[in-house]
């Protein structure tokens, strides 16, 4: 055994030990990463004197593989004895260690050399950053069509011998289907491709390129750390032996001339104790080192909001302003003009049948006169090209497409490529398109006097093959999506510093490309209360523990599907208790039986007022989210918010309508006494002493506790 530390390297808490023929070990006070001759990296969490892992490398696994000229090279043997150790470089941290290992693989007609680089930074001791660089070492050009990097083989039984190998909870950040859970227990025969970056056939796509797995004692996650929405997959499957296989896979479809190199994106392996919050927080903090600049929330981002979507697509100015008396009674200070106020997608002019003449500006003026700010709904980058429809609206030819057909994204056949809602897509990499969205934003905010945006159906755009755009790669359009959202956000903030820009990736996780360009995230059409809570936690990890996260319409906390979706929920507690921002889409006065489920009846009004008053009195959305409970393992489901030296706890029953009884553990307290109160009902639970305390309770659905230091 020998240490490969060089005396000339800057000091670092990361230790590197080379064991020739066995492994290269990078270790910190809290984690260890063992690199084997095969290239497999086994990750350990060092906690309470134990080495905890989910990794089971096994035999026959190819952690690094490439497809060359249609043949797989999946047996690389790395030369551990000649591992090169140096200082970790880059923006992630000032100190750390980098290890480079070389290996070779052979197919019938090709030689490929690979350099595997692994870095650990002092600032992120539980994260290993990796790249693999594949070099054509032969004398002829080869076709590189597929790469698998960081292939993992995970076994839950290593952490808990009582469970099946696949029995892990997981977060998978792909944006593929409206309403799909992104946090769930893995079942036998599970498979999910997890495409990232480019859109799928339905137009969804983007995503957060992270897949995470955890038990009560240890978790592991992989993903990539590039700030661009790269097109790749993070497939997860349960193998016949019941172990979980996960990897990062690319299809470069490129030719390597002799001596040429193709490198994978910077990827990561993270080990941790907790649930999906921990790796998403690592991920966000590292991307902030790499260039993400997350905006500061302003006080308006935390205000309760009402949305006109209760009136659906035929809403009128009279219906919008007619709701103002109830908004004032309930102390709601934000309203949203939602979908279908416009003539067509792309031009974004008012509909002459519902918003004729100057009706929009007059409506905004009326709200402002009553002290209420207004957001406008729209969908960037989509435009009507005369084909197709969305629901009852048949598409015409928008003026922007008529005037500038050269702005369109074209597919490989030279035809207009389509995005979400089957709309033609304007290419965000074209400077004139970017300027067009700057001017649209000025129209909405400066001319029409709106106070912010609800940017909806926000996913991504197709790759662009338009020869007039002179792209270096078709991926340029996908990579430039964030630029248009950045222009919208920055233009809006410059015109109205107290504006609210909300971006909604309906029913899915967000796109990393535009995530830095909002100041109010949204749980994005949740299907029930559970998704509200999970997504608030997700955004608190990605955007910061005090980020403004809109819980979406409270009516979405309970949904009945049939010929027509019926939203009838009233679970304010799932948003308030987790630190979210309340919202609703009630209608008032009564517009008729079609809207009976969202009508604000006197009984509902009393209930709505109770929760809005409670929200305003506590403003937990401005507090600091504390990651103290592990989703799936701490029962009942728990959350904690710190604000003004108090800690506010929220607990939710496994089944919403069944009583839950037992002790709840209050974590995160200081070593001092606290008075415990149910801040919804006022019930006094007496005094406990930190740092941890247990309180016997019984409740249905939820329990909201305040721990006030005495």
C-alpha positions, 0 to 999 in steps of 0.5 A: 500500500502506498500513498500517492500524495505529492509534497508540492500539492496544496493542503487538502482534507481529501486523502488519496491512497493507492493500493496497486492491483486493488483500488485507489481510495479517495477519502474524507471525514464523511465519505470514501470512494474506492476505484477498482481496476474495472473502473467501478467506483464504490461509494461509502458514507462514513457515519457514526463509526460505520462504512455504509454503502448501497454499492455491490460491484459484483462480477461482469459489470461494465462500469464504463463502456462504449459502442464503436463501429457497432461493437461494444467495448466494455472491458477496460482495465485501469492501471492503478499503479500509475495513478496520477494524483494532482490538485482538484481544479475548477470552480467547485472549490479551492482545494481537493484532490484529482486522480487520473487513471488510464486504461485500454479496450479493444474491439475487432477493428478498433483500439480505444484508450480511456482516461478516468478522472475523479475529483473530490473537493474539500467543500463537498466531501460527499461528492465525487466528480468524474469524467471519462475521456475516450481516445481513438488509439487506432489508425483508422476513424471509428464511429462512436455511437453509445457511451455508458458512464458511472454504471451503478449496481445498488443493493438495499440489502447492504443497508437493511438485510430485511428488505429486497435488494430493490427496496429503495426510495428514489427521486428521478428528475426527468420530465416525461409525463404530466402527473407522474410521481418523481419520488416513489418506492422502487418495485420489482421489474421497475424500469425508467429511461429518464431522458434529459434535455430534449423533448419527448414525443409529447413535447415535455422534457428538460428535467433535473439530471439527478437520480437518487436512492436512499434507505433510512441509513444511507443514500446514493445519487448520480447525475451530471453537473453541466449548467446546460440541459444536455441530451442524455439519459439516466436509466434505472432498472431492476435487474433479474437478480433484483439489484438496481442498475443505474447509469449515465448514458449518451448517444454522441453519434460522432466519428473519432479520427485517429488520436481524437478524443470524446469526453463525457460531461462532468458527472457525480456520485454522491453519498449521504444520509437523508432523502432526495433533499440532500443530493439536490442541495449538493447539486444546486450548490455545485452548479452555483459555483459553476455559474448559476446565479439564483435571484433573491426573492422579493416580498411579493413572491410570498403573497397569497395568490388567486388565479382566474383559471377557475373560470377556465378558458372563456374567462372575461374581464367582468368575471376577473374584476368581479372577484375583487371584493372577495379578494379584498375580504380574504386579504389576497393581493395577487391575481393571475389572468390565465390561459386563452386570453389571447388571439393566438400563440406566438403573437399574444394579442388579446382575443377580440371576443373576450378581451376586445379593444383596451379591455386588458389594460383597463382590467389591470388598471381596475385591479391596481386601483384596488391594491391588487397586483396581476400576473399574465399567463403565457407560453414562450417559444411556441407559435401557431403555424396553421396546423393542429389544435389544442383542446377546442382552439384550432390553430391559425397562422400567427403573424410572427410565423408569417413575417419570420418563417426563418425563425422556426426550428426545423427538423431533420426533414426541413419541416417545422419541428413542434413542441408542447401543445403541438406548437411550432417552435421559434429557435431561442438561439436566434438573436432576433428571437431573443429580442422578440421576447424582450419586446413582448415582455416590455409590452406586458409589463410596461405597456399593459402594466402587468406585475409579473408572469405565469410562464406555463407549459415550460419544458424545452424545444426540439433540436434545430436543423435550420441551415439558416441559423448556422448552428454548431450543433442541433443541440444549440436550440435546446441549450439556448432555452434558458437564454429566453427565460433569462431575458424575460426575467431580467427585463421584468425585474428591471421594469418592476423590481417587485414583480413575480415571475413564476415558471410552471413545468406542468406536472413534472420536475423543472428544466435546469436551463431556466430554473435560475430565472424565476423568483417563484417556483410552483408545484406545477399542477400537482395531483394531490397533496402528496405531490405538493409536499414533495415538490415544495421540498424539492424546490427548497433544495434546489433554490434555497431553504427560504425560496418562494414556492407556490403550492399551486391552486389548493383545489388541486390537492384532491382531484377526480378524473372522468370525462372532465377533471374535477378539482375539489381539494381544500388541503391548505395545510400541505402547503402552509406546513411545508413552507409553501405559498398559498393559492386558490382559483375559486370563482365568485359570484356564482357563474352557474352549475358548471363551476360548482366545484370551485364556487366560493360558498359561505362555508368554504369562504369561512375555511379559506379565510381561516387558512389565509389568516393563519398563513399571513400570521406565520409567513412560514414561506419566508422561514428556513426549511430544515432537512430533518426528516427522511421521506419514506422512513420517518413516520408520520411524514415530517417537515420543519421550518425555522423562523424567528427562533421558533421551529414549526413542525408539520406532520402528515398521516400515511392515509389522509382520512385515517387517525394517526396516533403515537409519538412524534419526534421534534428534531433540531431543537437547542438544549433548552426548554420549548413550549409546544403548541398546535398553532392551528387549534391553539392546543397546548402540548406543554413544555419539552427540552431539546435537543430532541423531544418526543410528544404523544399525539393523535391527529387526522390528516395533519398536525401543525406544531410550534416550538417556542423557546422559553 
